Amino acid sequence: MAKQDAKAAAKTGEVDIITKSPASQRAVTIKRNLGATLAESVQLFGEEVVHSHALAQIEIRIQGAVRNVLDSGHKTKKDKDGNETKPGDQFSEEDATKAGEEYTPGVQKRSGAPKKDPIQALKAKVASGEMTKEQVIAALRAELGE
C-alpha cells in the first residue's frame, strides 16, 4: 500500500490488498473495506472475529520478539577478545522469555516505513566482524557481474 493509500485507508477503511503467487507468477489486487475504526471493523465482521484476529496477530508479534532474541547471534562471530562465539551464546532462554513478556503491541504501519540503508547494513557487518571490507567488495563485484 502506498503512503497516500495508507492515509486514505485510515479515513475510509478502503484497503488495496495485493496477493502474489510465486507458484503461478501471477498477482491480483482487490479493494476491501476493512473499517476505518475499530467500531467499523466490529460492525463489518463482528466483535468476536476482530478480537480473535487481534489476539492471533499479537501472539505472532510476541513470537517474533522472542525469536529475534533466540536467533540473535545465530552466526559464529568473534567477541572483543577474538574468541569465536557459538550460535545463541549472546542471549539465554530467560532473555527471550523476558522479551516476550515485555512486548507491547503498537499501531501497525502498513507503509511508509523507512527502508534499511544497504550501505549502513554493510558498514555494520564490517564493524561487527561479520564481513571484511574485501568480502563486501567481492560481494558487490559478484552482484554487478564483474
KALINTA-V977758 format. One record per residue. N is the residue number from 1. RES is the residue in three letters. OMEGA is omega in whole degrees, 0 to 359 (* if undefined). Layout:
# KALINTA-V977758
n=N res=RES omega=OMEGA
n=N res=RES omega=OMEGA
This chain:
# KALINTA-V977758
n=1 res=MET omega=179
n=2 res=ALA omega=183
n=3 res=LYS omega=180
n=4 res=GLN omega=180
n=5 res=ASP omega=180
n=6 res=ALA omega=179
n=7 res=LYS omega=179
n=8 res=ALA omega=180
n=9 res=ALA omega=179
n=10 res=ALA omega=180
n=11 res=LYS omega=187
n=12 res=THR omega=185
n=13 res=GLY omega=179
n=14 res=GLU omega=182
n=15 res=VAL omega=171
n=16 res=ASP omega=180
n=17 res=ILE omega=181
n=18 res=ILE omega=180
n=19 res=THR omega=179
n=20 res=LYS omega=177
n=21 res=SER omega=178
n=22 res=PRO omega=182
n=23 res=ALA omega=183
n=24 res=SER omega=182
n=25 res=GLN omega=179
n=26 res=ARG omega=180
n=27 res=ALA omega=179
n=28 res=VAL omega=174
n=29 res=THR omega=176
n=30 res=ILE omega=177
n=31 res=LYS omega=179
n=32 res=ARG omega=173
n=33 res=ASN omega=180
n=34 res=LEU omega=180
n=35 res=GLY omega=180
n=36 res=ALA omega=180
n=37 res=THR omega=177
n=38 res=LEU omega=181
n=39 res=ALA omega=179
n=40 res=GLU omega=178
n=41 res=SER omega=178
n=42 res=VAL omega=179
n=43 res=GLN omega=181
n=44 res=LEU omega=190
n=45 res=PHE omega=182
n=46 res=GLY omega=183
n=47 res=GLU omega=182
n=48 res=GLU omega=180
n=49 res=VAL omega=181
n=50 res=VAL omega=180
n=51 res=HIS omega=181
n=52 res=SER omega=177
n=53 res=HIS omega=177
n=54 res=ALA omega=179
n=55 res=LEU omega=181
n=56 res=ALA omega=181
n=57 res=GLN omega=178
n=58 res=ILE omega=178
n=59 res=GLU omega=179
n=60 res=ILE omega=180
n=61 res=ARG omega=177
n=62 res=ILE omega=178
n=63 res=GLN omega=178
n=64 res=GLY omega=179
n=65 res=ALA omega=179
n=66 res=VAL omega=182
n=67 res=ARG omega=178
n=68 res=ASN omega=179
n=69 res=VAL omega=180
n=70 res=LEU omega=185
n=71 res=ASP omega=181
n=72 res=SER omega=183
n=73 res=GLY omega=181
n=74 res=HIS omega=176
n=75 res=LYS omega=177
n=76 res=THR omega=179
n=77 res=LYS omega=176
n=78 res=LYS omega=177
n=79 res=ASP omega=185
n=80 res=LYS omega=179
n=81 res=ASP omega=179
n=82 res=GLY omega=179
n=83 res=ASN omega=178
n=84 res=GLU omega=175
n=85 res=THR omega=179
n=86 res=LYS omega=178
n=87 res=PRO omega=176
n=88 res=GLY omega=181
n=89 res=ASP omega=188
n=90 res=GLN omega=185
n=91 res=PHE omega=181
n=92 res=SER omega=174
n=93 res=GLU omega=178
n=94 res=GLU omega=177
n=95 res=ASP omega=180
n=96 res=ALA omega=178
n=97 res=THR omega=180
n=98 res=LYS omega=179
n=99 res=ALA omega=179
n=100 res=GLY omega=180
n=101 res=GLU omega=183
n=102 res=GLU omega=181
n=103 res=TYR omega=176
n=104 res=THR omega=180
n=105 res=PRO omega=177
n=106 res=GLY omega=178
n=107 res=VAL omega=182
n=108 res=GLN omega=175
n=109 res=LYS omega=182
n=110 res=ARG omega=180
n=111 res=SER omega=178
n=112 res=GLY omega=178
n=113 res=ALA omega=180
n=114 res=PRO omega=178
n=115 res=LYS omega=176
n=116 res=LYS omega=178
n=117 res=ASP omega=183
n=118 res=PRO omega=178
n=119 res=ILE omega=178
n=120 res=GLN omega=178
n=121 res=ALA omega=178
n=122 res=LEU omega=178
n=123 res=LYS omega=179
n=124 res=ALA omega=179
n=125 res=LYS omega=178
n=126 res=VAL omega=181
n=127 res=ALA omega=182
n=128 res=SER omega=182
n=129 res=GLY omega=180
n=130 res=GLU omega=177
n=131 res=MET omega=172
n=132 res=THR omega=177
n=133 res=LYS omega=180
n=134 res=GLU omega=178
n=135 res=GLN omega=178
n=136 res=VAL omega=180
n=137 res=ILE omega=179
n=138 res=ALA omega=179
n=139 res=ALA omega=178
n=140 res=LEU omega=178
n=141 res=ARG omega=179
n=142 res=ALA omega=180
n=143 res=GLU omega=180
n=144 res=LEU omega=179
n=145 res=GLY omega=179
n=146 res=GLU omega=*
